[in-house]
């Protein structure tokens, strides 16, 4: 089965990969499936990929497995490029403010570095 990619996924520094490395195999498998979904379908259901209200273009990638909920923040660069940054296990109804602030900081850092190259 060949997939047609409409979006590219990019890992900014090692933030996502460090998070991913610590996950259980079944959670890693679900993240890989979700990233493939984001890469290949035009309209990704909000259940998996949702804009975070009150942010400057931060999206959360959502994965749930075995009653545990995981989130990875991301943002777009040039429509088709999805940049992944920090991830965490969600333990309460409200998304931790420090995680959103970190995602915002990393987004700003990414664009500043890109501009200065």
N, C-alpha and C positions, 0 to 999 in steps of 0.2 A: 504494500500500500504506500503510495507516494503522497506526501503532504505538500500542499502549496503554501509557502510561507508568505504572509502578508505583513507581518511585523517581525522585527529582529529583537532579540533579547540580549542585553549587555549587562554584565556585572560590574558595578562601579567599585573599584579597588577590591578588597576581599570581604566586604561587609556581608553580602548574601552568602558567599561560599563558606565563610567561617560559621555562620548560622546553620547552613545546610549540612555541613559536615557532622554536626552534633545530633542530628535528627535520627530517629529510628528508621529502619529500611522501609516500612509501610508509609511513613510520612514523606520520605524522600520520593517514593514512587508516585504519591499523590501530587506532590509539588511538580514533579516532572510532567505528569499528565496535564496539570493545570497550565503550566507554561506552554506546553504544546497547543493547548486550546487557545490561549491568548495569541500565540503566533500564527494560528491557521484559520480562525473563524472571524468573520467580519464583525458580528455583534456578540460580544462575550457577555453572558448573563451576569448580572450584578452580584449574584451569589458567589462568583469567583473573582471578579475584578470590578472594583467600585471606586469612584472618585470620592475623596474625603472632603466633605463640606467644610468650608472655612480655611482651606489650605490654598497654596499657590500651585495647583496642578499636581498634588500628591494623590496617588491611587493606592488602594490596598489590594493585594492578592490574598485571597482567603482560602484556607484549606482546613477541613475538619475531618478528623479520623479518630475512631475509638473514643469519642466523647471529648477529645482535646481539640482546641482551636488554635490555629497558627496564622500569623499574618506576616506579610512582607510588603514594605512600602516601595513604591516605584514612581516614576514620572516619565513623560515623553520628551524626546528630543527629535525634532523634525518628523512629526506624525507617526512614522513607522518604526521608530527605535524606542524600545521600552528599557529604561535604565532601572535595574534593581538595586536597592540599598539595604537598609536594616530590616531584620526579621526578629520575631519574638513569639513566644507562646502567650496567647491571650488567656488571662485567668479571671477576668471580671467582665461585666457588661460594657463598661466604659473603656475605650482605648486609652492606654496610658499617655498622658500629655508629653512626657519626656521622649517617648518614641516618635510622636508626631514632630516634635521640635528637632529631634535628631535627623529625621527625614528631610525636613525643610533646610536644615544646615547643610546636609550632604548634597541636596539639589543645588543650592547656591554655590557650594564649593566646586561641584562638577562643572557648572557653567562658567565660573570664574577661571578655572584651569583651562577649559576649552578656549575661552576668549584670549587667554594669555599665551597660547601656543603659537 
